[in-house]
């Protein structure tokens, strides 16, 4: 099994809508507790993990680590990535002594390998990250996720289908299943889709479940 050589150098490149988006998220965490920040794991994640055998998991846009910490407590080896150092600092501060700790990395989820995040991962979760990534960075995001997952890996993407205009100013484009299929389809199959209760008045919250296919060339992503 490959090890993760995650580098945490405190550098947070732009990922969503450029410098304005990065400034917004950093300010939100500095000002207090953002309304999207949760104390516990997302209910859908608890249901999805269920009785799965723990392996290696990657949490994209991990924020303050609620989902990453939950997975670690279930026995998963977890790496969480977020471009806001304030969020990562808070995630580490919330870690309870004596409990399994995720590895947290500050950086751009569209540049995973350059951050030292290496696979293979059997589980990747993206709750509220992809829906905020600018269109011009989404292909890079899909490429990076494919590069660090093994055949049969589960990818769960959850987000708001139609973000408000203020979010779009920051580069958010929402979560459209057809967009995800187009960008991830060369390596992943969509096997599940559902809608859940969203955040506040943004009620259409979409959850997509994709599974990594084996590479045709039988390379390292083919598992084994």
N, C-alpha and C positions, 0 to 999 in steps of 0.2 A: 504494500500500500504506500502510495506516495505521501510525503509529508508536505505540510503547508509552511512555506518560508515567507510568511506575511511580513511585509515591512511596514512599520508605522513611524513615519518621519514627521508627522504633524502637518503635512502638506495636503491641502484639499483642493484639487483642481475642479474647475467648473464641470458640471455634468448635466444639469437640467437646462436652464435658460441662460447660462453664462454667468458673468459676475454679478448681475443683479439678483439672480435667483440664489446664488450662494450667499450674498449679503443678507437677503431676506431670511433664509433659514437660520443663518448664524445669529441674526438679531432676535429671531423668534425664541431660540433656545436661551439666549442671554437674558431676555426680558422676563423669563419665567417658564411656565410649563405650557407649551403649545397645545392647542385643542386636539391635535391629532395624536398626542403622546398618550400612551396607555400604560397603566400600572401592570397589567397582566397580559398574557398572550392573546392574540386574536382568537375568538371562539372557533372560527373555521379551521385554524391551524391545529387546535387541540383535537378536533374531530378528524382531521386529515391524517395526523400522525398515528393516532389510535394505537394499535398493537404492532406497529412496524418495528422491525429489528433496527436498533440504532446503528448508524454508520457515521459518515462525514456529511455535514450540512453547511450550507452557505446562505447567509441572510443578507440580501441586497437592500440597501437603504435601511439599515437596522435601527436607526434612531438611537433611543436610549436603552435598547437591548431587551425589551420585554419578551419578544419572541425568541431571540437567541438564548436568553437565560432559561426559558422554559425548555427548549430543546436540549440544552446542556444538562439540565436536571433530569431529563429522560434518558440520559446516557449517550447523547450524540456528541461528537467532536465538532464544535461549531466555530465558524469564522464569520464575523459580522463586519460589513463594510458600510461606511457612511461618509459623505463629503463634508459634514459639519463637525469639526473637532469638539465643539461644545456638547454635541449629542454623545459622542464617544466618551468624553470625560465623565458625563453624567452616567453613562452605562457602566463604566468601571466603578464609579462611586456607589452605585446601587448594588454592586455585587456583594452578596452576603459571605462573610468569612466561613471557610470550610465547605463551601458549595462549589460544584464544577463551574469553572469560568470559561466563557467563550474567549477566543482570540479576536480582538477588535482592531480594525485597520481604518485609518482616515484616508480617504481617497475616492477616486472616480470609478464608479461601477462599470464604466465602459472601457476601463484600462486595467482589468484585474491582474493580468499577468505581469504588467509593468510594476504593479504594487507588490509583487511577490506572492500573490494568491495563486496557489497551484492545486490542481486536482489530483486524483479524481474525487468528485463529490457525488454522493448518491441522492442527495436532496438539496434543492435550491428553492428558497422562498423569496418572494418579492411582494411585499404588502405595502402598497402606496409609494412605490419608487418608479416603476416603469411608466405609470400614467403621467408622471411629471418630467420625463426625459424628453428633450427636444427632438423633433423628427430627424434632424441631421445626425444625431448620435445613436439612434436606435439600432441601426445595422451593426455598428461597432459593439453595442451592448449584446446583441444576439450572438455575434461571433465569439465574444469573450465567454459567455455562458456555455456555449457549445464546447469551447476549448477546455473547460475545467470540469466537465461532467462525463461520467462513464455511461456506457450503454445501459439502458434500463433506468437511468436516473429520473426522478420525478422533479418537475419544475412547476411550482404553483405561483401564478401571478394574480394579484388581486388589486383592484383600484377603481376609481370613479370613471364611469364611462364618459361623462360630459362635464368637465370641470368648468367652473364659472369664469367669466371674462377676466377677472383679476388674476386668476391662476394662469390663464393663457398668456398674460403679459410676461410671465416668468418663464414661458416656454412650454408649459404643460399642454399636452395634446390629448389626454384622456386614454382610456383603455378600450380599444376596439378589437374584438376577436379576429376580424379579417386582417387587420394590421399585424397582429401577433403571428398569425399563420403565415403571412407573407414573409415576415422577417426571420422567424424561427423555423419555418417549415422544411428547410433543407436538412435539418438535423433532428427535429422534434415532431412528434405526432400529437395533435390535440385529441385528448381522450375524455375530457369532461368540461362542462361549462355550466355555471349557475349564477343567479343573481341573489344578492343578499341585501340586508338593510345597510344603508350607507351611513355617512357621517353627517349629522345635522340635516339640513335640507337637501343635501346631495344624496338622494335616496338610491340611485341606481349604482350599486357597488357590484362589480363583476368579478367572479373567480374563475380562472382558467387553469386546467390541469393538463400539462403536456408531459410526454415521456420521450426520453432521448433514444434515438435509433442508433444501432451500431454503424460505424463508418464502413463504407464499402471497401476501403483499402485494408481493413483489418488492423488499423493502427491502434495506438494506445487508448483511444476513446472507445474502442470496441469492447472494452472490459477485459476480464480475465485476470 
